[in-house]
Amino acid sequence: MIDFEYHSPTSLDEAFSLMDQYGDDAQVMSGGTALVLMMKQRLVQPGHVIGLRKIPVLSSIASDGDGAVRVGALCTQRQMETDPLVRQSLPLVADTYSKVATVRIRSMSTVGGGLVHGDPNQDPPPTLIALGASVVLSSKGGERVVPVEDLFIDYFETDVQSGEILTSVLIPQAPAGSGAVYTKFLPRTADDYATVSVAAIVDADESNNCRDVRIVLGASGVTPIRAKEAEALLRQRPLTEENIRASAAAVKEAVDPLDDFRGSADYKRQMAEVFTRRAVTQALSLGR
Ligand SMILES: Cc1cc2nc3c(=O)[nH]c(=O)nc-3n(C[C@H](O)[C@H](O)[C@H](O)COP(=O)(O)OP(=O)(O)OC[C@H]3O[C@@H](n4cnc5c(N)ncnc54)[C@H](O)[C@@H]3O)c2cc1C
């Protein structure tokens, strides 16, 4: 491990002035589950680590009107799985976070750290994008709000700029009566990263015509991918088995998976189709 100095600010202002003082030689840390590994592997070598844990304003979970929930960036992934408000208002979110790694990892890793890490294989981003969630990025100069859909730029690269801290995430509820699913294809072990994952939200009327649909894939490219073509093949159409199959087939064109030890790109492309079909079918059955 490299030598570094650890700072523990108790307010955002103090954190911003430390970031200002140490510039590129500083890295903020939340749970440390990703950062410490990267430091051990010498992928990053900050001289100053700014821990965010003692900043109380980052740790709240609260209603934000219309069923939406605002989550502080320092909330752990385990809190997202167990918090009563999240479980009641955002059951898809609680279920998705329960599928991240193991309880030990979830108890340390945070909502904000997970998003800024920008690993395309992570579980929460597809669900947060499907729900239309947004993040607040705060800096000395003010705040900006970025939809989670626009946060991921490239492989392990996000739109978070130097001097910015992700402070909260606003997560809207799924439409009333809709069905929502997060499926994670795990052919190896139960605590692995996904080989392919799909979040699907289906809002259908009484005759099973599709009012709206969101389909977002993880582990299927260098960022999470919203399958807009596949959505368009269902929106305002009957949700028949044939239409769902045609929509899922379109996903194969949208994804661009990487070859790795979890499977070849071609295998993952085929699994993206299979798991999209299953996710949409299951979401439809859970609605109303
Ligand atoms: C063994 C193992 C298994 C895993 N399996 C899974 C899995 O199955 N599914 C899954 O989704 N994830 C998995 N993960 C990844 C895990 O979810 C991430 O490591 C975690 O989310 C990172 O959160 P953290 O709070 O620990 O971030 P940190 O390690 O503290 O930080 C990560 C990065 O974000 C930056 N950062 C942190 N907080 C902020 C902030 N508020 N504002 C700006 N920048 C910030 C840091 O500088 C760093 O670059 C696994 C990790 C491990 C170690």
The ligand as a Tripos MOL2 file, in Angstrom:
@<TRIPOS>MOLECULE
LIG
   53    58     1     0     0
SMALL
NO_CHARGES

@<TRIPOS>ATOM
      1 C1        -15.5090   -8.2970   -3.5140 C.3       1 LIG1
      2 C2        -16.4120   -7.2690   -4.1580 C.ar      1 LIG1
      3 C3        -17.5520   -7.7130   -4.8270 C.ar      1 LIG1
      4 C4        -18.4240   -6.7850   -5.4300 C.ar      1 LIG1
      5 N1        -19.5420   -7.2410   -6.0680 N.ar      1 LIG1
      6 C5        -20.4300   -6.3400   -6.5660 C.ar      1 LIG1
      7 C6        -21.6580   -6.7580   -7.1540 C.ar      1 LIG1
      8 O1        -21.9870   -7.9400   -7.2300 O.2       1 LIG1
      9 N2        -22.4890   -5.7970   -7.6440 N.ar      1 LIG1
     10 C7        -22.2010   -4.4570   -7.5650 C.ar      1 LIG1
     11 O2        -23.0070   -3.6410   -7.9900 O.2       1 LIG1
     12 N3        -21.0360   -4.0370   -7.0210 N.ar      1 LIG1
     13 C8        -20.1610   -4.9370   -6.5230 C.ar      1 LIG1
     14 N4        -18.9990   -4.4980   -5.9470 N.ar      1 LIG1
     15 C9        -18.6280   -3.0910   -6.0870 C.3       1 LIG1
     16 C10       -19.0900   -2.2790   -4.9410 C.3       1 LIG1
     17 O3        -20.4710   -2.0580   -5.1300 O.3       1 LIG1
     18 C11       -18.2880   -0.9810   -5.0220 C.3       1 LIG1
     19 O4        -16.9880   -1.2930   -4.5920 O.3       1 LIG1
     20 C12       -18.8990    0.0600   -4.1490 C.3       1 LIG1
     21 O5        -20.1780    0.3910   -4.5820 O.3       1 LIG1
     22 C13       -18.0800    1.3200   -4.0730 C.3       1 LIG1
     23 O6        -18.6500    2.1110   -3.0390 O.3       1 LIG1
     24 P1        -17.7400    2.7040   -1.9010 P.3       1 LIG1
     25 O7        -18.6050    3.5550   -1.0540 O.co2     1 LIG1
     26 O8        -16.9500    1.6560   -1.2050 O.co2     1 LIG1
     27 O9        -16.7820    3.6340   -2.8010 O.3       1 LIG1
     28 P2        -15.2790    4.0400   -2.5580 P.3       1 LIG1
     29 O10       -14.3950    2.8620   -2.6880 O.co2     1 LIG1
     30 O11       -15.1620    4.8600   -1.3090 O.co2     1 LIG1
     31 O12       -15.0750    5.0230   -3.8010 O.3       1 LIG1
     32 C14       -15.1930    4.5670   -5.1460 C.3       1 LIG1
     33 C15       -14.8290    5.7430   -6.0840 C.3       1 LIG1
     34 O13       -15.7820    6.7800   -5.9840 O.3       1 LIG1
     35 C16       -15.1850    7.9980   -5.5000 C.3       1 LIG1
     36 N5        -16.1810    8.5180   -4.5460 N.ar      1 LIG1
     37 C17       -16.6810    7.8540   -3.4620 C.ar      1 LIG1
     38 N6        -17.6910    8.5400   -2.9200 N.ar      1 LIG1
     39 C18       -17.8270    9.6760   -3.6570 C.ar      1 LIG1
     40 C19       -18.7180   10.7870   -3.5890 C.ar      1 LIG1
     41 N7        -19.7210   10.8510   -2.6890 N.pl3     1 LIG1
     42 N8        -18.5640   11.7970   -4.4840 N.ar      1 LIG1
     43 C20       -17.5830   11.7420   -5.4270 C.ar      1 LIG1
     44 N9        -16.7220   10.7040   -5.5520 N.ar      1 LIG1
     45 C21       -16.8470    9.6820   -4.6800 C.ar      1 LIG1
     46 C22       -13.8690    7.6000   -4.8830 C.3       1 LIG1
     47 O14       -12.9200    8.6490   -4.9650 O.3       1 LIG1
     48 C23       -13.4960    6.4060   -5.7630 C.3       1 LIG1
     49 O15       -12.9520    6.8550   -6.9760 O.3       1 LIG1
     50 C24       -18.1230   -5.3960   -5.3530 C.ar      1 LIG1
     51 C25       -16.9690   -4.9550   -4.6780 C.ar      1 LIG1
     52 C26       -16.1210   -5.8640   -4.0770 C.ar      1 LIG1
     53 C27       -14.9030   -5.3580   -3.3490 C.3       1 LIG1
@<TRIPOS>BOND
     1     1     2 1
     2     2     3 ar
     3     2    52 ar
     4     3     4 ar
     5     4     5 ar
     6     4    50 ar
     7     5     6 ar
     8     6     7 ar
     9     6    13 1
    10     7     8 2
    11     7     9 ar
    12     9    10 ar
    13    10    11 2
    14    10    12 ar
    15    12    13 ar
    16    13    14 ar
    17    14    15 1
    18    14    50 ar
    19    15    16 1
    20    16    17 1
    21    16    18 1
    22    18    19 1
    23    18    20 1
    24    20    21 1
    25    20    22 1
    26    22    23 1
    27    23    24 1
    28    24    25 2
    29    24    26 1
    30    24    27 1
    31    27    28 1
    32    28    29 2
    33    28    30 1
    34    28    31 1
    35    31    32 1
    36    32    33 1
    37    33    34 1
    38    33    48 1
    39    34    35 1
    40    35    36 1
    41    35    46 1
    42    36    37 ar
    43    36    45 ar
    44    37    38 ar
    45    38    39 ar
    46    39    40 ar
    47    39    45 ar
    48    40    41 1
    49    40    42 ar
    50    42    43 ar
    51    43    44 ar
    52    44    45 ar
    53    46    47 1
    54    46    48 1
    55    48    49 1
    56    50    51 ar
    57    51    52 ar
    58    52    53 1
@<TRIPOS>SUBSTRUCTURE
     1 LIG1         1 GROUP 0 **** ****
